[in-house]
Amino acid sequence: MDFRHLGRSGLIVSRVAYGNWLTRSSSRGEETEVACVRAALDAGITTFDTADVYADTRAEESLGQALKGERREGLEILTKVFAPTGPGRNDLGLSRKHIFESIDNSLRRLGTDHVDVYQAHRFDPSTPLEETMEAFADVVHAGKAHYIGVSEWTADQIRRGHALARELRVSLVSNQPQYSALWRVPEGEVMPACEELGVGQIVWSPLAQGVLTGKYLPGQRWPEQSRALDSNDGSPVLAGWLKDDVLSRVQQLRPVATDLGLTVAQLSLAWVLQHPNVASAVLGASRPEQITDNAKAAEVRLEADVMAAIDAALDPVVSRDPGATRDSSPTAPDWRLA
């Protein structure tokens, strides 16, 4: 496993992080979680990403149980706040009330007295940003988090949040956007802003929800037990990629990967990790062997001609519009995915 500083902070994270949204979706249980966490640890992964909303709060609990007995100082545990975790009007968003209640509940479920990075799962347009950042600062100053981060914020939102964080003497060190060789939306505005500010990317869906593994073939039935056939994992994002023109383009990566002795998934993950602003890529799994195989991409370095070949293969079906940064609304159909 390779490691990198998160932005310009002193925090070091593993180049591949384990994320348990997929593992703890409703069709998978704690036994799978434990097996995947063990595989991650065996692969040298030290960074673990979750959120209070995943699996209706059960994901934090199962991750905490799976990591029980590990040396806490040797791990980087990240979780998120924003999404509704109860039926009340104040059970969502980035108000001071919700942040304060959520951090305590997350720590209890995770079985730890602090998280390394506490992330705003989305931007909250209904709460003054000053209130949100002051609450995050108080969480850090209370010792319940070492750093703060955001997820799917626009470049302008990140700039404003970063400026307030500096005034409040806390470190906003990370952004967690969707990013893959098919989804390059952050490249236009978000990544340049983050590079300027010293904010690192911990990206989600680096394999485009499994499409960039090459397992989906155009014109053929989806593989058994794949996410495309699992109604619990389905999303409009995945459906948008399961089109013959996209899948045909992805198949053009296969000879490129074969020439390098890689799988298509390893090649695609290595592509993401070449970006200088990407500190870590969050890898989900439904089976532990997926973690073992894909984590090997952390040590792969792709030459310029290989990067160019990947770009040429996928270019006609790549999404780049900066305006496509995720909807902050908790009613958006895919906001739970990151």
C-alpha positions as CSV (number, residue, x, y, z in Angstrom):
1,M,0.0,0.0,0.0
2,D,1.1,3.5,-0.8
3,F,0.4,6.5,1.4
4,R,0.0,10.3,0.9
5,H,-0.6,13.5,2.9
6,L,-4.2,14.6,2.8
7,G,-3.9,18.0,1.0
8,R,-1.3,20.2,2.7
9,S,-2.2,18.8,6.2
10,G,0.1,16.5,8.2
11,L,-2.5,13.7,8.1
12,I,-1.3,10.7,6.1
13,V,-3.9,8.4,4.5
14,S,-3.7,5.2,2.5
15,R,-4.0,5.7,-1.2
16,V,-6.9,3.3,-1.2
17,A,-9.6,3.8,1.5
18,Y,-12.2,1.2,2.5
19,G,-15.8,2.6,2.4
20,N,-18.6,0.6,3.8
21,W,-21.7,2.1,2.1
22,L,-21.9,-0.8,-0.4
23,T,-20.9,-3.5,2.0
24,R,-23.5,-2.5,4.5
25,S,-26.4,-1.9,2.1
26,S,-29.5,-3.8,3.0
27,S,-28.6,-6.9,1.1
28,R,-25.3,-7.5,2.9
29,G,-24.6,-8.1,6.6
30,E,-22.0,-7.9,9.3
31,E,-20.1,-11.1,8.3
32,T,-19.4,-9.6,4.9
33,E,-18.3,-6.3,6.6
34,V,-15.9,-8.1,8.9
35,A,-14.4,-10.1,6.0
36,C,-14.0,-7.0,3.9
37,V,-12.4,-5.0,6.7
38,R,-10.0,-7.8,7.4
39,A,-9.1,-7.9,3.7
40,A,-8.6,-4.1,3.7
41,L,-6.3,-4.3,6.8
42,D,-4.3,-7.2,5.2
43,A,-3.9,-5.1,2.0
44,G,-2.4,-2.3,4.1
45,I,-5.4,0.0,4.1
46,T,-5.5,2.2,7.2
47,T,-8.2,4.7,6.1
48,F,-11.9,3.8,6.6
49,D,-14.8,5.9,5.4
50,T,-18.4,5.7,6.5
51,A,-21.4,8.0,7.3
52,D,-24.1,8.2,9.9
53,V,-26.8,7.6,7.3
54,Y,-25.4,4.4,5.7
55,A,-27.7,1.4,6.3
56,D,-29.8,3.6,8.6
57,T,-26.9,4.1,11.0
58,R,-25.9,0.4,11.1
59,A,-22.9,1.0,8.9
60,E,-21.0,2.9,11.6
61,E,-21.9,0.2,14.2
62,S,-20.6,-2.6,12.0
63,L,-17.4,-0.8,11.1
64,G,-16.7,-0.1,14.7
65,Q,-17.2,-3.7,15.6
66,A,-15.1,-4.9,12.7
67,L,-12.2,-2.6,13.7
68,K,-12.5,-3.5,17.4
69,G,-9.1,-4.5,18.8
70,E,-7.1,-2.7,16.2
71,R,-4.6,0.0,17.3
72,R,-6.7,3.2,17.1
73,E,-3.6,5.4,16.4
74,G,-2.8,3.3,13.4
75,L,-6.2,4.0,11.7
76,E,-7.8,7.0,10.0
77,I,-11.6,6.9,10.6
78,L,-13.8,9.3,8.6
79,T,-17.5,9.8,8.9
80,K,-20.1,12.3,7.7
81,V,-23.1,14.3,8.8
82,F,-26.0,16.0,7.0
83,A,-28.5,13.3,6.0
84,P,-31.6,12.5,8.0
85,T,-31.0,10.0,10.8
86,G,-34.4,10.3,12.4
87,P,-38.0,11.5,11.9
88,G,-37.6,15.0,13.4
89,R,-37.3,18.3,11.7
90,N,-33.9,18.8,13.2
91,D,-32.6,15.3,12.4
92,L,-30.9,16.5,9.2
93,G,-28.8,19.3,7.8
94,L,-25.8,21.1,9.1
95,S,-27.3,23.1,12.0
96,R,-25.4,23.4,15.2
97,K,-28.0,21.1,16.9
98,H,-27.7,18.4,14.3
99,I,-23.9,18.4,14.1
100,F,-23.5,18.3,17.9
101,E,-26.0,15.5,18.3
102,S,-24.7,13.6,15.3
103,I,-21.0,13.6,16.3
104,D,-21.8,12.0,19.7
105,N,-24.1,9.4,18.1
106,S,-21.4,8.6,15.5
107,L,-18.7,8.2,18.1
108,R,-20.9,5.9,20.2
109,R,-21.7,3.7,17.2
110,L,-18.1,3.6,16.0
111,G,-16.8,2.8,19.5
112,T,-14.2,5.6,19.6
113,D,-13.7,8.9,21.3
114,H,-12.8,10.8,18.1
115,V,-12.8,10.6,14.3
116,D,-9.9,11.7,12.2
117,V,-12.0,13.6,9.7
118,Y,-15.6,14.8,10.2
119,Q,-17.2,15.6,6.9
120,A,-20.2,17.6,5.8
121,H,-22.0,15.0,3.6
122,R,-23.5,17.8,1.5
123,F,-23.7,21.6,1.6
124,D,-26.7,22.8,3.5
125,P,-28.3,25.9,1.9
126,S,-30.9,26.2,4.7
127,T,-28.3,26.9,7.4
128,P,-25.9,29.9,7.6
129,L,-22.5,28.7,6.7
130,E,-21.1,30.6,9.7
131,E,-23.2,28.5,12.0
132,T,-22.1,25.2,10.4
133,M,-18.4,26.1,10.5
134,E,-18.6,27.3,14.1
135,A,-20.2,24.0,15.1
136,F,-17.5,22.0,13.3
137,A,-14.8,24.1,14.9
138,D,-16.3,23.4,18.3
139,V,-16.3,19.7,17.5
140,V,-12.6,19.8,16.7
141,H,-11.8,22.0,19.7
142,A,-13.6,19.5,22.0
143,G,-11.3,16.7,20.7
144,K,-14.1,14.8,18.9
145,A,-12.5,15.2,15.5
146,H,-9.0,16.1,14.4
147,Y,-9.9,17.6,11.0
148,I,-13.0,18.6,9.0
149,G,-13.9,17.9,5.4
150,V,-16.7,18.3,3.0
151,S,-18.3,16.2,0.3
152,E,-19.8,17.3,-3.0
153,W,-19.4,21.0,-2.3
154,T,-18.9,23.4,-5.2
155,A,-15.6,25.4,-5.6
156,D,-17.3,28.5,-4.3
157,Q,-18.7,26.7,-1.2
158,I,-15.3,25.2,-0.5
159,R,-13.6,28.5,-0.7
160,R,-16.1,30.1,1.7
161,G,-15.9,27.2,4.1
162,H,-12.1,27.1,4.0
163,A,-11.9,30.8,4.8
164,L,-14.2,30.5,7.8
165,A,-12.3,27.4,9.0
166,R,-9.0,29.4,9.0
167,E,-10.6,32.2,11.0
168,L,-11.9,29.6,13.5
169,R,-8.4,27.9,13.7
170,V,-9.5,24.5,12.4
171,S,-8.2,22.6,9.4
172,L,-10.6,21.9,6.5
173,V,-8.4,19.4,4.8
174,S,-10.5,17.3,2.4
175,N,-13.3,17.2,-0.1
176,Q,-15.0,13.9,-1.1
177,P,-16.4,14.2,-4.7
178,Q,-17.4,11.5,-7.1
179,Y,-14.5,11.1,-9.5
180,S,-13.6,8.5,-12.1
181,A,-12.3,8.2,-15.6
182,L,-16.0,8.5,-16.6
183,W,-17.0,11.2,-14.2
184,R,-14.5,14.1,-14.4
185,V,-16.8,16.8,-13.2
186,P,-14.4,18.0,-10.3
187,E,-11.6,18.7,-12.7
188,G,-13.1,21.9,-14.1
189,E,-13.5,24.0,-10.9
190,V,-13.4,22.0,-7.7
191,M,-9.9,20.4,-8.0
192,P,-8.2,23.6,-9.1
193,A,-9.7,25.5,-6.1
194,C,-8.7,22.7,-3.7
195,E,-5.1,22.6,-5.0
196,E,-4.9,26.3,-4.4
197,L,-6.2,26.0,-0.9
198,G,-4.3,22.8,0.1
199,V,-7.4,20.7,0.3
200,G,-7.0,17.0,-0.8
201,Q,-9.5,14.8,-2.5
202,I,-10.8,11.5,-1.0
203,V,-12.9,10.4,-4.0
204,W,-15.9,8.1,-4.1
205,S,-17.0,5.8,-6.9
206,P,-13.6,5.6,-8.6
207,L,-14.9,2.6,-10.5
208,A,-18.1,4.3,-11.6
209,Q,-20.2,1.9,-9.4
210,G,-18.6,-1.1,-11.0
211,V,-18.9,-0.1,-14.6
212,L,-15.2,0.5,-14.9
213,T,-14.4,-3.0,-13.8
214,G,-15.5,-4.1,-17.4
215,K,-17.8,-6.7,-16.1
216,Y,-20.9,-5.2,-17.8
217,L,-20.8,-6.1,-21.5
218,P,-22.9,-4.3,-24.1
219,G,-25.9,-6.2,-25.3
220,Q,-25.6,-9.0,-22.7
221,R,-27.3,-9.8,-19.4
222,W,-25.7,-8.3,-16.4
223,P,-23.6,-10.7,-14.3
224,E,-25.4,-12.5,-11.4
225,Q,-25.1,-10.8,-8.0
226,S,-23.9,-7.6,-9.7
227,R,-25.1,-4.2,-8.5
228,A,-27.2,-3.7,-11.7
229,L,-29.4,-6.6,-10.6
230,D,-29.6,-5.6,-7.0
231,S,-32.5,-3.3,-6.4
232,N,-31.0,-2.3,-3.0
233,D,-28.0,-0.8,-4.8
234,G,-29.6,0.6,-7.9
235,S,-29.3,4.3,-8.6
236,P,-30.0,6.7,-11.5
237,V,-26.2,7.2,-11.7
238,L,-25.5,3.5,-12.4
239,A,-28.4,3.3,-14.8
240,G,-27.0,6.2,-16.8
241,W,-23.8,4.3,-17.4
242,L,-25.4,0.9,-18.3
243,K,-25.7,2.0,-21.9
244,D,-24.2,0.2,-24.9
245,D,-22.2,3.2,-26.0
246,V,-20.6,3.6,-22.5
247,L,-20.0,-0.1,-22.0
248,S,-18.4,-0.5,-25.5
249,R,-16.0,2.3,-24.7
250,V,-15.1,0.7,-21.4
251,Q,-14.3,-2.6,-23.2
252,Q,-11.6,-0.7,-25.1
253,L,-9.7,-0.5,-21.9
254,R,-9.3,-4.2,-21.7
255,P,-6.3,-4.6,-24.1
256,V,-4.6,-1.6,-22.4
257,A,-5.0,-3.3,-19.0
258,T,-3.9,-6.7,-20.3
259,D,-0.7,-5.2,-21.8
260,L,0.2,-3.9,-18.3
261,G,-0.8,-7.1,-16.5
262,L,-3.7,-5.4,-14.8
263,T,-7.4,-5.9,-14.6
264,V,-9.7,-3.2,-16.0
265,A,-10.6,-2.3,-12.4
266,Q,-7.0,-1.9,-11.4
267,L,-6.3,0.2,-14.5
268,S,-9.3,2.4,-13.8
269,L,-8.4,2.9,-10.1
270,A,-4.8,3.6,-11.0
271,W,-6.0,6.3,-13.4
272,V,-7.8,8.1,-10.6
273,L,-4.8,7.9,-8.3
274,Q,-2.6,9.6,-10.9
275,H,-4.3,12.9,-10.3
276,P,-2.0,15.0,-8.0
277,N,-4.9,16.3,-5.9
278,V,-6.3,12.8,-5.1
279,A,-5.0,11.6,-1.8
280,S,-7.1,8.5,-1.6
281,A,-9.9,6.7,-3.4
282,V,-12.7,5.1,-1.5
283,L,-13.2,1.5,-2.5
284,G,-16.4,-0.4,-1.7
285,A,-16.9,-4.1,-2.0
286,S,-19.5,-6.9,-1.8
287,R,-16.8,-9.5,-1.4
288,P,-13.4,-9.3,0.3
289,E,-11.4,-10.5,-2.7
290,Q,-12.5,-7.3,-4.5
291,I,-10.7,-5.3,-1.9
292,T,-7.6,-7.5,-2.1
293,D,-7.4,-7.3,-5.9
294,N,-8.2,-3.7,-6.4
295,A,-6.0,-2.4,-3.6
296,K,-3.0,-3.4,-5.7
297,A,-3.7,-0.4,-7.9
298,A,-2.3,1.9,-5.2
299,E,1.3,1.0,-6.3
300,V,0.7,1.3,-10.1
301,R,2.2,4.2,-12.0
302,L,0.8,4.8,-15.4
303,E,2.9,6.3,-18.2
304,A,1.7,9.3,-20.2
305,D,0.9,7.1,-23.2
306,V,-1.3,4.8,-21.1
307,M,-3.2,7.8,-19.7
308,A,-3.6,9.1,-23.2
309,A,-5.0,5.7,-24.4
310,I,-7.5,5.7,-21.6
311,D,-8.6,9.2,-22.3
312,A,-9.0,8.4,-26.0
313,A,-11.1,5.3,-25.3
314,L,-13.5,7.0,-23.0
315,D,-13.6,10.6,-24.2
316,P,-16.9,10.5,-26.1
317,V,-18.8,9.3,-23.0
318,V,-17.1,11.2,-20.2
319,S,-19.1,13.7,-18.0
320,R,-17.3,17.0,-17.4
321,D,-19.9,19.6,-16.7
322,P,-18.9,21.5,-13.4
323,G,-22.6,22.2,-12.9
324,A,-23.2,18.5,-12.3
325,T,-21.8,18.6,-8.7
326,R,-24.3,16.7,-6.6
327,D,-27.6,18.1,-5.4
328,S,-27.6,19.1,-1.8
329,S,-31.2,18.2,-1.3
330,P,-31.9,15.1,0.9
331,T,-34.6,14.2,-1.6
332,A,-32.2,13.9,-4.5
333,P,-32.3,10.3,-5.7
334,D,-28.6,9.5,-5.3
335,W,-27.4,11.7,-2.4
336,R,-26.9,8.6,-0.2
337,L,-24.2,7.1,-2.4
338,A,-21.1,9.1,-1.3
